Amino acid sequence: MTTPTLAQVIAVLEQHHPSGDAAEWDRVGLVTGDPEQSIFRIAYAVDPTLAVIDEARAAGTDLLVTHHPLLLRGVNSVATTSAKGAAITSLVVADIALYCAHTNADLARPGVNDALAAAAGLPEDADALCEDGLGRVGDLPEPLSLKDFASRMASALPAAPAGIRVSGDPAAQVQRIAVLGGAGDDRFEEVRAAGADVYVTADLRHHPALEAREEARGGTPYLIDAGHWATESLWLQGAADRLREALAEQGYSVEIRISTLRTDPWDFLVQGQQ
């Protein structure tokens, strides 16, 4: 087998989650790198943090594929006096290409939301939750109590300090599940329209979550805030496997690994008095 160029790897990535499918406000695709450079080692991560980049450098990585963009908002300097500048400089000095797949990976099939749906126990053909293709909704084979379902989610997700937050009666029976990886508290209307018993997402802010529970009058949909990093990290392994298989079919051999770093920004949780 031969070694692919960056351009050849990107061609496969674009087939799996086309950049053109990303939201208008998003910033995806190639951030650093020479399309003609050879790619021997690839790493996947949720976030292109300084620590992730350092890990990639230590491993001799040629291409770092992340879910979240590095330059989502405009910058006017890449001096190392800022974290963004230090990240760009580190990538360029180490000759590491960075490719980001964000909302286009959320929409892809299979993509971020399919990985989360599988963790929730939904069938592979779960429907899109929203008209724009985001999220998934489907039925569990059998009803579970909300507490048991939340425990299942906690076991399926990578450990994070804040764990998962649940709103609803622990003993309530649930079967129809809606999921949306990452921040999803702007999709309650779609969740209600889908008839979901539980909505699994992340970054649920106080007011949207409280208003959703008020509208439910204590009933469904119940809420599970499973964490932004945790809900999206499930996508990494499947995405890496699909890339490896597609490159192998073209006669290319690359080493692909998943970052071992947790980029959840929270470090520990202190429980208050009950």
Secondary structure, 3 states (H helix, E strand, C coil): CECCEHHHHHHHHHHHCCHHHCCCCCCCEEEECCCCCECCEEEEECCCCHHHHHHHHHCCCCEEEECCCCCCCCCCCCCCCCHHHHHHHHHHHCCCEEEECCHHHHHCCCCHHHHHHHHHCCCCCCEECCCCCCCEEEEEEEEEEHHHHHHHHHHHCCCCCCCCEEECCCCCEEEEEEEEEEECCCCHHHHHHCCCCEEEEECCCHHHHHHHHHHHCCCCCEEEECCHHHHHHCHHHHHHHHHHHHHHHCCECCEEEECCCCCCCCCCCCCCCC
